[in-house]
Amino acid sequence: MNIILAGILLGIVAGIIDVIPMVIKKLTWDANLSAFAMWVIAGFFIATINLNVNPILEGILISFLTLLPCAILIGWKEPKSLIPIFVMTIILGGLLGFAIPKLAN
């Protein structure tokens, strides 16, 4: 499978996983769509960027860099809500960093 396609597909899966608790908590659709789009873009970036570090660490780093603009806006109004966001970013970013190269090969 093409690595870019693998990154986008796994980004979609990560986005769905991330949005499920948000829908359960009845967050706004703009927040849900923003989180979903972030994971699709993160999957693309993880697939295309090579930082020459451990793939799991690379996935976490790229995911945090992708999250950063939204995290500033979220943290400005609700700093405590960043804790679960950071936890999900570590878990899903690491999983994407691990899984994208495996699926592509």
Secondary structure, DSSP 4 states (H G I P E B T S, - for coil): --HHHHHHHHHHHHHHHHHHHHHHTT--HHHHHHHHHHHHHHHHHHHH---SS-HHHHHHHHHHHHHHHHHHHHHHH-GGGHHHHHHHHHHHHHHHHHHHHHHH-
